[in-house]
Amino acid sequence: MGGSGGVGSFAIQFAKAAGAMVLTNTRQKNKVYTSKLGTDLVLDYEKDNMDEIIKDRFPEGLDIVFDTVGGESLNASYQWVKKGGSLVSIVDSPDKLRSTRLGIKSGFVFVSPSADQLQKIAT
């Protein structure tokens, strides 16, 4: 969630390059931008009922939710992940007990800038 930010915009492109169907949320003004990055479904988090849309289009849930916002966004994300799926946040640590109860994997990722990693990505 949060596809128009720095990390989210790269995550969309990496996911598309890996062959994933990508859903993201953003403000209305950024919908065209995130669509151009390759997003298959762009939701406006200020206007769209994300719970309803995700449940309707993906009744079993999503394979992976990558949260770049934290707080209430992370809290809402648990209900969107299907059993056996994954919830990853770069902002807050997901609740391991809640994840276990729901049958999902979860984790917090924090990275430091690395010229070597960026070179591998560029290659």
All heavy atoms as an XYZ file, in Angstrom:
927
protein
N       0.835     -1.166      0.000
C       0.000      0.000      0.000
C       0.888      1.240      0.000
O       1.926      1.259      0.635
C      -0.898     -0.008      1.235
C      -1.865     -1.215      1.296
S      -3.163     -1.132      0.063
C      -2.771     -2.540     -0.935
N       0.478      2.259     -0.701
C       1.269      3.472     -0.788
C       2.173      3.456     -2.008
O       3.382      3.610     -1.898
N       1.585      3.272     -3.190
C       2.354      3.053     -4.400
C       3.001      4.254     -5.046
O       3.846      4.096     -5.916
N       2.651      5.469     -4.633
C       3.221      6.627     -5.319
C       4.450      7.194     -4.621
O       5.080      8.106     -5.137
C       2.162      7.721     -5.489
O       1.683      8.150     -4.231
N       4.819      6.653     -3.478
C       6.012      7.109     -2.784
C       7.270      6.510     -3.385
O       7.218      5.690     -4.310
N       8.405      6.877     -2.841
C       9.685      6.406     -3.366
C       9.819      4.901     -3.337
O      10.138      4.273     -4.355
N       9.583      4.276     -2.198
C       9.709      2.822     -2.089
C       8.587      2.126     -2.848
O       8.815      1.165     -3.584
C       9.727      2.382     -0.605
C       9.703      0.871     -0.486
C      10.946      2.962      0.104
N       7.366      2.609     -2.686
C       6.219      1.993     -3.362
C       6.343      2.007     -4.872
O       6.008      1.030     -5.547
N       6.855      3.096     -5.427
C       6.972      3.179     -6.886
C       7.981      2.164     -7.422
O       7.785      1.585     -8.489
C       7.344      4.600     -7.322
O       8.595      4.983     -6.798
N       9.042      1.901     -6.665
C       9.986      0.859     -7.070
C       9.396     -0.528     -6.857
O       9.588     -1.425     -7.663
C      11.319      0.993     -6.323
C      12.227      2.013     -6.938
C      12.284      3.300     -6.433
C      13.013      1.687     -8.034
C      13.110      4.251     -7.013
C      13.852      2.627     -8.621
C      13.895      3.914     -8.106
N       8.663     -0.704     -5.754
C       8.047     -2.003     -5.466
C       7.093     -2.414     -6.580
O       7.055     -3.581     -6.986
C       7.320     -1.964     -4.121
N       6.341     -1.472     -7.107
C       5.418     -1.761     -8.222
C       6.210     -2.294     -9.411
O       5.865     -3.316    -10.006
C       4.631     -0.499     -8.631
C       3.617     -0.133     -7.553
C       3.937     -0.695     -9.986
C       2.994      1.244     -7.725
N       7.279     -1.607     -9.767
C       8.064     -2.007    -10.937
C       8.745     -3.362    -10.743
O       8.769     -4.181    -11.664
C       9.090     -0.920    -11.249
C       8.429      0.384    -11.687
C       9.420      1.497    -11.816
O      10.142      1.570    -12.811
N       9.471      2.370    -10.822
N       9.267     -3.615     -9.538
C       9.892     -4.914     -9.261
C       8.854     -6.029     -9.308
O       9.111     -7.103     -9.857
C      10.596     -4.914     -7.902
C      11.825     -4.049     -7.836
C      12.155     -3.402     -6.659
C      12.660     -3.886     -8.923
C      13.298     -2.608     -6.573
C      13.798     -3.103     -8.857
C      14.115     -2.463     -7.672
N       7.691     -5.784     -8.737
C       6.631     -6.803     -8.736
C       6.161     -7.102    -10.160
O       5.962     -8.266    -10.526
C       5.460     -6.344     -7.866
N       6.005     -6.080    -10.970
C       5.588     -6.295    -12.361
C       6.666     -7.054    -13.136
O       6.360     -7.943    -13.925
C       5.268     -4.965    -13.059
C       3.979     -4.319    -12.602
C       2.773     -5.230    -12.667
C       2.376     -5.588    -14.067
N       1.174     -6.448    -14.133
N       7.923     -6.717    -12.900
C       9.020     -7.413    -13.574
C       9.044     -8.886    -13.193
O       9.462     -9.728    -13.999
C      10.360     -6.756    -13.240
N       8.566     -9.203    -11.992
C       8.516    -10.597    -11.534
C       7.241    -11.300    -11.996
O       7.051    -12.478    -11.707
C       8.608    -10.648    -10.008
N       6.364    -10.570    -12.710
C       5.158    -11.182    -13.252
C       3.931    -11.106    -12.363
O       2.919    -11.753    -12.635
N       3.986    -10.305    -11.310
C       2.858    -10.201    -10.380
C       1.770     -9.270    -10.900
O       2.048     -8.327    -11.643
C       3.351     -9.691     -9.031
N       0.546     -9.553    -10.492
C      -0.550     -8.597    -10.652
C      -0.418     -7.643     -9.474
O      -0.250     -8.081     -8.340
C      -1.904     -9.282    -10.607
C      -3.038     -8.316    -10.714
S      -4.606     -9.169    -10.583
C      -5.686     -7.778    -10.699
N      -0.474     -6.335     -9.737
C      -0.212     -5.347     -8.691
C      -1.423     -4.460     -8.462
O      -1.989     -3.902     -9.388
C       1.012     -4.482     -9.049
C       1.247     -3.407     -7.997
C       2.249     -5.348     -9.233
N      -1.772     -4.356     -7.193
C      -2.823     -3.459     -6.733
C      -2.149     -2.464     -5.796
O      -1.280     -2.852     -5.016
C      -3.856     -4.292     -5.971
C      -4.958     -3.595     -5.195
C      -6.153     -4.509     -5.141
C      -4.540     -3.184     -3.814
N      -2.512     -1.194     -5.871
C      -1.977     -0.215     -4.920
C      -3.036      0.801     -4.578
O      -4.088      0.878     -5.223
C      -0.708      0.479     -5.464
O      -0.044      1.137     -4.383
C      -1.035      1.479     -6.556
N      -2.743      1.578     -3.549
C      -3.603      2.706     -3.224
C      -2.767      3.974     -3.222
O      -1.572      3.958     -2.983
C      -4.319      2.503     -1.888
C      -3.389      2.474     -0.701
O      -2.170      2.421     -0.822
N      -3.963      2.491      0.472
N      -3.430      5.060     -3.535
C      -2.777      6.360     -3.605
C      -3.867      7.425     -3.625
O      -5.053      7.104     -3.610
C      -1.869      6.449     -4.857
O      -1.079      7.642     -4.779
C      -2.659      6.426     -6.151
N      -3.481      8.671     -3.682
C      -4.454      9.758     -3.854
C      -4.864      9.821     -5.327
O      -4.128      9.385     -6.211
C      -3.838     11.087     -3.468
C      -3.666     11.256     -1.998
C      -3.286     12.710     -1.702
N      -3.390     12.932     -0.285
C      -2.354     13.101      0.523
N      -1.125     13.077      0.035
N      -2.523     13.301      1.806
N      -6.014     10.405     -5.575
C      -6.544     10.555     -6.939
C      -5.503     11.170     -7.872
O      -5.311     10.701     -8.984
C      -7.818     11.412     -6.911
C      -8.420     11.696     -8.270
C      -8.953     10.465     -8.971
O      -9.459      9.550     -8.328
N      -8.832     10.420    -10.273
N      -4.798     12.188     -7.397
C      -3.844     12.895     -8.265
C      -2.669     12.019     -8.712
O      -1.988     12.342     -9.669
C      -3.329     14.163     -7.587
C      -2.419     13.910     -6.408
C      -1.922     15.215     -5.810
C      -0.902     14.922     -4.720
N      -0.277     16.146     -4.240
N      -2.434     10.891     -8.029
C      -1.322     10.012     -8.375
C      -1.738      8.736     -9.098
O      -0.896      7.871     -9.361
C      -0.542      9.636     -7.107
C       0.107     10.831     -6.461
O       0.628     11.709     -7.140
N       0.062     10.893     -5.150
N      -3.023      8.612     -9.420
C      -3.506      7.381    -10.051
C      -2.874      7.147    -11.427
O      -2.485      6.033    -11.750
C      -5.036      7.380    -10.151
C      -5.711      7.134     -8.812
C      -7.215      7.161     -8.928
C      -7.717      5.734     -8.943
N      -9.185      5.659     -8.814
N      -2.754      8.177    -12.222
C      -2.158      8.028    -13.559
C      -0.692      7.626    -13.426
O      -0.218      6.721    -14.123
C      -2.314      9.321    -14.392
C      -1.523      9.241    -15.684
C      -3.790      9.585    -14.694
N       0.021      8.259    -12.520
C       1.436      7.951    -12.292
C       1.630      6.477    -11.928
O       2.451      5.782    -12.532
C       1.991      8.862    -11.194
C       3.370      8.480    -10.694
C       4.484      8.590    -11.520
C       3.547      8.007     -9.399
C       5.744      8.229    -11.062
C       4.803      7.655     -8.937
C       5.893      7.770     -9.769
O       7.133      7.415     -9.319
N       0.868      5.993    -10.955
C       1.037      4.600    -10.540
C       0.580      3.630    -11.625
O       1.147      2.545    -11.760
C       0.325      4.301     -9.202
O      -1.039      4.675     -9.299
C       0.990      5.036     -8.056
N      -0.390      4.020    -12.418
C      -0.806      3.179    -13.550
C       0.322      3.053    -14.568
O       0.572      1.971    -15.099
C      -2.053      3.749    -14.227
O      -3.157      3.634    -13.390
N       1.007      4.152    -14.835
C       2.124      4.129    -15.783
C       3.281      3.265    -15.284
O       4.055      2.749    -16.082
C       2.614      5.550    -16.068
C       1.662      6.330    -16.947
C       2.182      7.711    -17.247
C       1.226      8.459    -18.142
N       1.693      9.821    -18.447
N       3.385      3.112    -13.974
C       4.435      2.247    -13.409
C       4.107      0.772    -13.612
O       4.983     -0.075    -13.452
C       4.613      2.523    -11.912
C       5.168      3.887    -11.539
C       5.141      4.068    -10.025
C       6.585      4.075    -12.071
N       2.848      0.478    -13.938
C       2.466     -0.906    -14.198
C       1.374     -1.460    -13.307
O       1.023     -2.638    -13.408
N       0.829     -0.651    -12.422
C      -0.204     -1.130    -11.513
C      -1.435     -1.579    -12.297
O      -1.898     -0.901    -13.197
C      -0.591     -0.026    -10.513
O       0.578      0.401     -9.830
C      -1.608     -0.526     -9.520
N      -1.962     -2.746    -11.924
C      -3.156     -3.283    -12.583
C      -4.440     -2.686    -12.023
O      -5.417     -2.530    -12.745
C      -3.195     -4.810    -12.405
C      -1.997     -5.472    -13.052
O      -1.932     -5.472    -14.296
O      -1.122     -5.960    -12.321
N      -4.454     -2.380    -10.738
C      -5.631     -1.801    -10.085
C      -5.162     -0.739     -9.112
O      -4.392     -1.025     -8.189
C      -6.424     -2.887     -9.344
C      -7.635     -2.436     -8.541
C      -8.680     -1.772     -9.448
C      -8.258     -3.624     -7.813
N      -5.603      0.503     -9.327
C      -5.237      1.618     -8.464
C      -6.481      2.082     -7.720
O      -7.486      2.414     -8.328
C      -4.653      2.802     -9.269
C      -4.214      3.922     -8.329
C      -3.502      2.366    -10.153
N      -6.384      2.099     -6.385
C      -7.488      2.548     -5.554
C      -7.143      3.890     -4.923
O      -6.001      4.123     -4.536
C      -7.771      1.523     -4.454
C      -8.104      0.117     -4.938
C      -8.263     -0.820     -3.744
C      -9.343      0.122     -5.791
N      -8.145      4.741     -4.815
C      -7.996      6.038     -4.166
C      -8.341      5.848     -2.691
O      -9.490      5.616     -2.342
C      -8.946      7.034     -4.819
C      -8.881      8.434     -4.213
O      -8.373      8.593     -3.076
O      -9.366      9.373     -4.872
N      -7.329      5.941     -1.818
C      -7.574      5.655     -0.406
C      -8.434      6.706      0.274
O      -8.942      6.484      1.366
C      -6.278      5.419      0.369
C      -5.350      6.601      0.489
C      -5.577      7.604      1.426
C      -4.228      6.696     -0.309
C      -4.717      8.673      1.538
C      -3.360      7.754     -0.193
C      -3.608      8.750      0.732
O      -2.741      9.813      0.848
N      -8.634      7.866     -0.360
C      -9.502      8.895      0.212
C     -10.961      8.710     -0.198
O     -11.849      9.231      0.462
C      -9.023     10.282     -0.221
C      -7.658     10.626      0.322
C      -7.134     11.960     -0.162
O      -7.287     12.287     -1.355
O      -6.555     12.676      0.672
N     -11.192      7.960     -1.271
C     -12.546      7.842     -1.806
C     -13.056      6.408     -1.883
O     -14.213      6.136     -1.579
C     -12.577      8.475     -3.207
C     -13.931      8.491     -3.877
C     -13.876      9.182     -5.215
C     -13.198      8.287     -6.227
N     -13.256      8.759     -7.591
N     -12.216      5.470     -2.289
C     -12.645      4.089     -2.501
C     -12.759      3.324     -1.184
O     -11.964      3.526     -0.270
C     -11.655      3.346     -3.411
C     -11.642      3.893     -4.824
O     -12.691      4.364     -5.297
O     -10.566      3.855     -5.454
N     -13.720      2.416     -1.120
C     -13.843      1.514      0.016
C     -12.945      0.314     -0.268
O     -13.353     -0.647     -0.916
C     -15.291      1.080      0.215
C     -15.474      0.199      1.419
O     -14.585     -0.563      1.798
N     -16.642      0.295      2.023
N     -11.723      0.383      0.209
C     -10.733     -0.642     -0.123
C     -11.142     -2.016      0.378
O     -10.954     -3.002     -0.320
C      -9.365     -0.238      0.409
C      -8.838      0.972     -0.336
S      -7.227      1.522      0.177
C      -6.315      0.042      0.287
N     -11.690     -2.086      1.592
C     -12.118     -3.379      2.134
C     -13.108     -4.054      1.196
O     -12.974     -5.229      0.862
C     -12.767     -3.217      3.510
C     -11.810     -2.688      4.556
O     -10.591     -2.893      4.395
O     -12.280     -2.085      5.532
N     -14.088     -3.299      0.764
C     -15.141     -3.831     -0.102
C     -14.589     -4.240     -1.467
O     -14.899     -5.314     -1.981
C     -16.228     -2.766     -0.264
C     -17.457     -3.223     -0.992
C     -18.502     -2.115     -1.022
O     -19.032     -1.777      0.048
O     -18.760     -1.592     -2.133
N     -13.769     -3.399     -2.056
C     -13.228     -3.680     -3.393
C     -12.308     -4.900     -3.363
O     -12.408     -5.789     -4.219
C     -12.493     -2.443     -3.957
C     -13.504     -1.320     -4.222
C     -11.715     -2.800     -5.227
C     -12.890      0.024     -4.543
N     -11.427     -4.968     -2.373
C     -10.510     -6.115     -2.295
C     -11.287     -7.394     -2.050
O     -11.047     -8.413     -2.697
C      -9.426     -5.873     -1.225
C      -8.492     -4.744     -1.687
C      -8.646     -7.154     -0.950
C      -7.513     -4.263     -0.638
N     -12.248     -7.365     -1.140
C     -13.044     -8.556     -0.832
C     -13.841     -9.010     -2.054
O     -13.965    -10.195     -2.329
C     -13.990     -8.268      0.326
C     -14.692     -9.505      0.854
C     -15.531     -9.190      2.064
C     -14.607     -8.983      3.238
N     -15.308     -8.798      4.515
N     -14.350     -8.042     -2.838
C     -15.142     -8.364     -4.028
C     -14.278     -8.949     -5.148
O     -14.633     -9.945     -5.764
C     -15.864     -7.108     -4.522
C     -16.751     -7.377     -5.726
O     -17.627     -8.273     -5.630
O     -16.561     -6.701     -6.757
N     -13.134     -8.337     -5.417
C     -12.279     -8.764     -6.534
C     -11.344     -9.920     -6.186
O     -10.916    -10.650     -7.073
C     -11.465     -7.589     -7.051
C     -12.345     -6.539     -7.683
C     -11.546     -5.562     -8.450
N     -12.408     -4.509     -8.952
C     -12.053     -3.664     -9.888
N     -10.857     -3.751    -10.417
N     -12.876     -2.737    -10.299
N     -11.018    -10.039     -4.912
C     -10.084    -11.077     -4.462
C     -10.675    -11.763     -3.226
O     -10.178    -11.574     -2.114
C      -8.708    -10.468     -4.139
C      -8.160     -9.619     -5.255
C      -8.342     -8.243     -5.260
C      -7.475    -10.205     -6.311
C      -7.847     -7.453     -6.287
C      -6.972     -9.424     -7.334
C      -7.162     -8.045     -7.338
N     -11.730    -12.546     -3.415
C     -12.437    -13.123     -2.254
C     -11.568    -13.994     -1.352
O     -11.831    -14.090     -0.155
C     -13.579    -13.917     -2.875
C     -13.289    -14.016     -4.317
C     -12.329    -12.930     -4.680
N     -10.534    -14.616     -1.891
C      -9.639    -15.428     -1.056
C      -8.578    -14.568     -0.374
O      -7.891    -15.038      0.528
C      -8.967    -16.511     -1.893
C      -9.941    -17.560     -2.401
C      -9.249    -18.645     -3.185
O      -8.030    -18.859     -2.995
O      -9.918    -19.272     -4.005
N      -8.431    -13.347     -0.804
C      -7.427    -12.438     -0.257
C      -6.246    -12.283     -1.199
O      -6.196    -12.882     -2.275
N      -5.304    -11.489     -0.781
C      -4.114    -11.191     -1.568
C      -2.942    -12.055     -1.109
O      -2.825    -12.377      0.063
C      -3.741     -9.707     -1.410
C      -4.843     -8.703     -1.748
C      -4.414     -7.296     -1.353
C      -5.190     -8.771     -3.225
N      -2.083    -12.415     -2.041
C      -0.907    -13.222     -1.702
C       0.068    -12.454     -0.817
O       0.616    -13.002      0.134
C      -0.171    -13.666     -2.969
C      -0.985    -14.628     -3.807
O      -1.592    -15.544     -3.226
O      -1.011    -14.457     -5.038
N       0.301    -11.216     -1.161
C       1.266    -10.383     -0.431
C       0.724     -8.970     -0.312
O       0.197     -8.417     -1.277
C       2.625    -10.322     -1.169
C       3.237    -11.709     -1.320
C       3.593     -9.391     -0.447
C       4.462    -11.742     -2.218
N       0.878     -8.391      0.870
C       0.627     -6.964      1.061
C       1.945     -6.359      1.529
O       2.537     -6.816      2.505
C      -0.494     -6.690      2.086
C      -0.603     -5.199      2.370
C      -1.835     -7.224      1.575
N       2.388     -5.347      0.801
C       3.625     -4.642      1.121
C       3.225     -3.249      1.589
O       2.805     -2.419      0.792
C       4.521     -4.583     -0.120
C       5.853     -3.933      0.107
C       6.764     -4.474      1.005
C       6.212     -2.789     -0.586
C       8.008     -3.889      1.210
C       7.446     -2.191     -0.393
C       8.343     -2.743      0.514
N       3.317     -3.006      2.881
C       2.857     -1.755      3.478
C       3.998     -0.752      3.588
O       5.019     -1.042      4.221
C       2.279     -2.033      4.875
C       1.952     -0.754      5.606
O       1.085      0.002      5.109
O       2.574     -0.492      6.650
N       3.809      0.416      2.971
C       4.813      1.481      3.049
C       4.290      2.669      3.838
O       4.917      3.721      3.841
C       5.232      1.958      1.638
O       4.099      2.562      1.005
C       5.766      0.824      0.799
N       3.149      2.501      4.512
C       2.496      3.606      5.206
C       2.506      3.422      6.726
O       2.762      4.350      7.471
C       1.050      3.793      4.696
C       0.354      4.950      5.399
C       1.037      4.013      3.187
N       2.212      2.215      7.185
C       2.168      1.935      8.619
C       0.869      2.390      9.259
O      -0.073      2.798      8.585
N       0.815      2.307     10.578
C      -0.353      2.770     11.338
C      -1.631      2.065     10.925
O      -1.696      0.834     10.883
N      -2.651      2.851     10.616
C      -3.956      2.296     10.240
C      -3.892      1.495      8.937
O      -4.641      0.546      8.752
C      -5.006      3.401     10.134
C      -5.455      3.933     11.478
C      -5.973      2.818     12.390
O      -6.791      1.987     11.941
O      -5.546      2.782     13.562
N      -2.988      1.881      8.044
C      -2.825      1.127      6.797
C      -2.352     -0.293      7.098
O      -2.878     -1.269      6.563
C      -1.831      1.830      5.875
O      -1.557      1.053      4.734
N      -1.367     -0.409      7.964
C      -0.880     -1.730      8.351
C      -1.982     -2.509      9.060
O      -2.202     -3.681      8.777
C       0.351     -1.610      9.243
C       0.899     -2.916      9.815
C       1.317     -3.873      8.701
C       2.056     -2.642     10.751
N      -2.680     -1.858      9.965
C      -3.756     -2.511     10.703
C      -4.827     -3.068      9.764
O      -5.300     -4.185      9.941
C      -4.373     -1.541     11.709
C      -5.323     -2.219     12.643
O      -5.017     -3.254     13.226
N      -6.495     -1.643     12.793
N      -5.198     -2.321      8.752
C      -6.207     -2.778      7.794
C      -5.694     -3.904      6.910
O      -6.465     -4.749      6.452
C      -6.663     -1.605      6.922
N      -4.395     -3.939      6.690
C      -3.801     -4.894      5.757
C      -3.975     -6.354      6.161
O      -4.040     -7.230      5.304
C      -2.309     -4.601      5.585
O      -2.118     -3.329      5.019
N      -4.062     -6.644      7.439
C      -4.198     -8.027      7.897
C      -5.399     -8.718      7.246
O      -5.316     -9.884      6.862
C      -4.357     -8.094      9.418
C      -3.127     -7.737     10.187
C      -2.910     -6.422     10.595
C      -2.188     -8.696     10.523
C      -1.780     -6.086     11.319
C      -1.050     -8.369     11.255
C      -0.859     -7.053     11.639
O       0.263     -6.731     12.356
N      -6.510     -7.998      7.130
C      -7.723     -8.610      6.593
C      -7.657     -8.842      5.086
O      -8.479     -9.560      4.538
C      -8.939     -7.760      6.940
C      -8.943     -6.390      6.271
C     -10.072     -5.527      6.768
O     -11.148     -6.035      7.045
N      -9.830     -4.230      6.877
N      -6.690     -8.266      4.422
C      -6.585     -8.410      2.973
C      -5.699     -9.580      2.557
O      -5.734    -10.002      1.401
C      -6.054     -7.125      2.340
C      -6.877     -5.916      2.636
C      -8.228     -5.873      2.872
C      -6.423     -4.570      2.740
N      -8.634     -4.589      3.113
C      -7.546     -3.764      3.039
C      -5.180     -3.970      2.616
C      -7.462     -2.383      3.203
C      -5.093     -2.598      2.782
C      -6.223     -1.815      3.061
N      -4.882    -10.083      3.468
C      -3.945    -11.160      3.142
C      -4.631    -12.504      3.291
O      -5.268    -12.786      4.301
C      -2.708    -11.115      4.074
C      -1.719    -12.216      3.702
C      -2.036     -9.754      4.017
N      -4.497    -13.349      2.262
C      -5.103    -14.672      2.353
C      -4.285    -15.579      3.258
O      -3.086    -15.343      3.481
C      -5.283    -15.292      0.973
C      -4.022    -15.761      0.297
C      -4.394    -16.358     -1.048
C      -3.196    -16.860     -1.805
N      -3.595    -17.371     -3.122
N      -4.934    -16.607      3.769
C      -4.253    -17.571      4.625
C      -3.062    -18.143      3.862
O      -3.181    -18.531      2.706
C      -5.217    -18.679      5.034
C      -4.674    -19.559      6.112
C      -5.732    -20.485      6.667
C      -5.155    -21.214      7.848
N      -6.169    -21.832      8.667
N      -1.905    -18.161      4.510
C      -0.678    -18.614      3.865
C       0.065    -17.502      3.151
O       1.180    -17.704      2.677
N      -0.555    -16.315      3.061
C       0.070    -15.179      2.402
C       1.022    -14.434      3.322
O       1.287    -14.866      4.446
N       1.518    -13.295      2.851
C       2.530    -12.538      3.592
C       2.165    -11.069      3.703
O       1.631    -10.471      2.764
C       3.890    -12.639      2.897
O       4.323    -13.968      2.839
N       2.493    -10.510      4.843
C       2.335     -9.080      5.115
C       3.701     -8.535      5.503
O       4.312     -9.009      6.468
C       1.332     -8.861      6.250
C       1.185     -7.442      6.786
C       0.761     -6.474      5.687
C       0.185     -7.420      7.938
N       4.189     -7.567      4.733
C       5.505     -6.982      4.981
C       5.336     -5.479      5.128
O       4.640     -4.845      4.333
C       6.476     -7.284      3.808
C       7.825     -6.631      4.042
C       6.614     -8.781      3.596
N       5.979     -4.918      6.127
C       5.934     -3.474      6.334
C       7.351     -2.921      6.394
O       8.261     -3.566      6.915
C       5.207     -3.133      7.641
O       5.230     -1.717      7.858
N       7.503     -1.706      5.880
C       8.785     -1.015      5.997
C       8.687      0.109      7.021
O       9.645      0.853      7.207
C       9.274     -0.461      4.645
C       8.315      0.605      4.112
C       9.484     -1.576      3.646
C       8.889      1.451      2.997
N       7.518      0.218      7.683
C       7.290      1.318      8.617
C       7.145      0.822     10.053
O       7.788      1.327     10.956
C       6.045      2.135      8.207
C       5.823      3.292      9.160
C       6.167      2.627      6.775
N       6.269     -0.153     10.260
C       5.982     -0.693     11.584
C       6.165     -2.206     11.581
O       5.982     -2.849     10.551
C       4.532     -0.399     11.997
C       4.242      1.081     12.152
O       5.131      1.807     12.638
O       3.128      1.512     11.791
N       6.462     -2.759     12.747
C       6.561     -4.220     12.866
C       5.159     -4.813     12.978
O       4.401     -4.426     13.866
C       7.360     -4.601     14.114
O       8.690     -4.222     13.974
N       4.806     -5.728     12.080
C       3.506     -6.378     12.189
C       3.410     -7.175     13.492
O       4.420     -7.620     14.039
C       3.459     -7.314     10.977
C       4.431     -6.740     10.011
C       5.513     -6.136     10.863
N       2.205     -7.351     13.966
C       1.925     -8.105     15.188
C       2.043     -9.590     14.872
O       1.217    -10.161     14.160
C       0.512     -7.753     15.659
C       0.110     -8.439     16.939
O       0.559     -9.573     17.204
O      -0.700     -7.850     17.675
N       3.097    -10.228     15.384
C       3.357    -11.647     15.096
C       2.234    -12.550     15.605
O       1.861    -13.510     14.946
C       4.693    -12.089     15.705
C       5.889    -11.485     15.027
C       6.054    -12.042     13.639
C       7.347    -11.542     13.031
N       7.507    -11.965     11.657
N       1.699    -12.250     16.792
C       0.619    -13.064     17.346
C      -0.615    -12.990     16.453
O      -1.225    -14.014     16.131
C       0.283    -12.617     18.774
C      -0.794    -13.409     19.501
C      -0.422    -14.884     19.606
C      -1.025    -12.821     20.891
N      -0.973    -11.795     16.030
C      -2.124    -11.625     15.134
C      -1.883    -12.345     13.814
O      -2.777    -13.004     13.288
C      -2.369    -10.131     14.899
C      -3.589     -9.832     14.076
C      -3.811     -8.338     13.982
N      -4.985     -8.022     13.205
C      -5.336     -6.795     12.851
N      -4.621     -5.764     13.244
N      -6.413     -6.597     12.123
N      -0.682    -12.222     13.287
C      -0.346    -12.892     12.026
C      -0.485    -14.400     12.165
O      -1.062    -15.062     11.295
C       1.089    -12.548     11.612
O       1.236    -11.167     11.413
N       0.022    -14.949     13.253
C      -0.055    -16.389     13.496
C      -1.510    -16.841     13.590
O      -1.889    -17.849     12.997
C       0.707    -16.762     14.783
O       2.075    -16.377     14.609
C       0.629    -18.247     15.068
N      -2.320    -16.080     14.337
C      -3.748    -16.421     14.460
C      -4.447    -16.444     13.107
O      -5.344    -17.249     12.875
C      -4.458    -15.415     15.368
C      -4.398    -15.725     16.835
C      -5.425    -14.927     17.636
N      -5.681    -13.596     17.149
C      -5.157    -12.465     17.652
N      -4.343    -12.503     18.667
N      -5.464    -11.302     17.132
N      -4.039    -15.550     12.212
C      -4.663    -15.460     10.887
C      -4.047    -16.432      9.879
O      -4.533    -16.556      8.754
C      -4.548    -14.025     10.344
C      -5.328    -12.968     11.111
C      -4.939    -11.575     10.640
C      -6.837    -13.191     10.955
N      -2.961    -17.091     10.247
C      -2.309    -18.036      9.346
C      -1.521    -17.365      8.240
O      -1.430    -17.882      7.129
N      -0.971    -16.188      8.550
C      -0.162    -15.474      7.556
C       1.247    -15.264      8.095
O       1.486    -15.286      9.294
C      -0.794    -14.118      7.157
C      -0.828    -13.146      8.343
C      -2.180    -14.329      6.577
C      -1.285    -11.744      7.971
N       2.175    -15.053      7.164
C       3.542    -14.698      7.527
C       3.631    -13.174      7.549
O       2.937    -12.507      6.774
C       4.525    -15.271      6.511
C       4.567    -16.793      6.485
C       5.390    -17.288      5.322
C       4.414    -17.653      4.285
N       4.581    -18.212      3.119
N       4.457    -12.652      8.427
C       4.606    -11.201      8.451
C       6.022    -10.842      8.856
O       6.730    -11.633      9.473
C       3.604    -10.561      9.418
O       3.862    -10.956     10.742
N       6.421     -9.638      8.465
C       7.757     -9.199      8.810
C       7.949     -7.717      8.592
O       7.166     -7.060      7.901
N       8.975     -7.226      9.205
C       9.380     -5.829      9.104
C      10.716     -5.803      8.373
O      11.608     -6.588      8.690
C       9.522     -5.229     10.504
C      10.104     -3.849     10.532
C       9.370     -2.765     10.098
C      11.391     -3.635     11.006
C       9.904     -1.483     10.133
C      11.945     -2.355     11.050
C      11.191     -1.279     10.614
N      10.849     -4.930      7.400
C      12.082     -4.844      6.624
C      12.642     -3.433      6.755
O      11.947     -2.450      6.516
C      11.825     -5.155      5.126
C      13.088     -4.974      4.313
C      11.266     -6.543      4.951
N      13.893     -3.375      7.159
C      14.599     -2.108      7.235
C      15.931     -2.307      6.538
O      16.652     -3.258      6.835
C      14.824     -1.671      8.681
C      15.496     -0.338      8.792
C      14.761      0.822      8.654
C      16.862     -0.246      9.012
C      15.379      2.069      8.746
C      17.486      0.998      9.101
C      16.739      2.146      8.969
N      16.229     -1.446      5.604
C      17.479     -1.589      4.864
C      18.266     -0.284      4.907
O      17.725      0.782      5.172
C      17.234     -1.989      3.388
C      16.587     -3.348      3.302
C      16.389     -0.958      2.677
N      19.526     -0.405      4.621
C      20.405      0.760      4.514
C      20.833      0.899      3.062
O      20.932     -0.100      2.340
C      21.641      0.558      5.390
O      21.279      0.442      6.737
N      21.105      2.115      2.621
C      21.564      2.297      1.244
C      22.833      1.491      0.981
O      23.715      1.413      1.822
C      21.852      3.795      1.152
C      21.080      4.411      2.270
C      21.008      3.371      3.355
N      22.895      0.884     -0.198
C      24.050      0.070     -0.548
C      24.347      0.216     -2.038
O      23.513     -0.148     -2.878
C      23.769     -1.396     -0.223
O      24.705     -2.232     -0.860
N      25.519      0.720     -2.355
C      25.909      0.875     -3.754
C      25.964     -0.477     -4.462
O      25.557     -0.602     -5.620
C      27.256      1.580     -3.842
N      26.447     -1.507     -3.766
C      26.521     -2.853     -4.357
C      25.130     -3.374     -4.721
O      24.923     -3.916     -5.810
C      27.192     -3.840     -3.401
C      28.688     -3.599     -3.246
O      29.287     -2.973     -4.167
O      29.244     -4.022     -2.223
N      24.163     -3.220     -3.810
C      22.802     -3.673     -4.090
C      22.184     -2.893     -5.240
O      21.505     -3.454     -6.100
C      21.929     -3.567     -2.839
C      22.281     -4.590     -1.792
C      21.464     -4.425     -0.522
O      20.902     -3.382     -0.268
N      21.421     -5.489      0.271
N      22.402     -1.590     -5.262
C      21.860     -0.770     -6.350
C      22.471     -1.174     -7.697
O      21.778     -1.189     -8.725
C      22.098      0.714     -6.074
C      21.274      1.305     -4.932
C      21.715      2.734     -4.651
C      19.784      1.256     -5.247
N      23.741     -1.521     -7.706
C      24.391     -1.968     -8.949
C      23.769     -3.270     -9.424
O      23.536     -3.460    -10.621
C      25.901     -2.122     -8.759
C      26.620     -2.491    -10.043
C      26.406     -1.468    -11.141
O      26.534     -0.260    -10.933
N      26.043     -1.931    -12.328
N      23.497     -4.204     -8.501
C      22.845     -5.467     -8.866
C      21.459     -5.219     -9.449
O      21.065     -5.862    -10.430
C      22.768     -6.397     -7.665
C      24.110     -6.980     -7.272
C      24.001     -7.843     -6.031
C      25.376     -8.304     -5.596
N      25.341     -9.022     -4.340
N      20.717     -4.305     -8.850
C      19.386     -3.969     -9.357
C      19.488     -3.386    -10.757
O      18.743     -3.745    -11.663
C      18.674     -2.995     -8.401
C      18.313     -3.723     -7.099
C      17.413     -2.412     -9.049
C      17.861     -2.779     -5.988
N      20.446     -2.479    -10.950
C      20.622     -1.833    -12.249
C      20.998     -2.856    -13.328
O      20.558     -2.768    -14.473
C      21.698     -0.761    -12.168
N      21.798     -3.835    -12.943
C      22.223     -4.869    -13.884
C      21.042     -5.728    -14.271
O      20.818     -6.062    -15.388
C      23.325     -5.745    -13.269
O      24.437     -4.890    -12.955
C      23.781     -6.821    -14.229
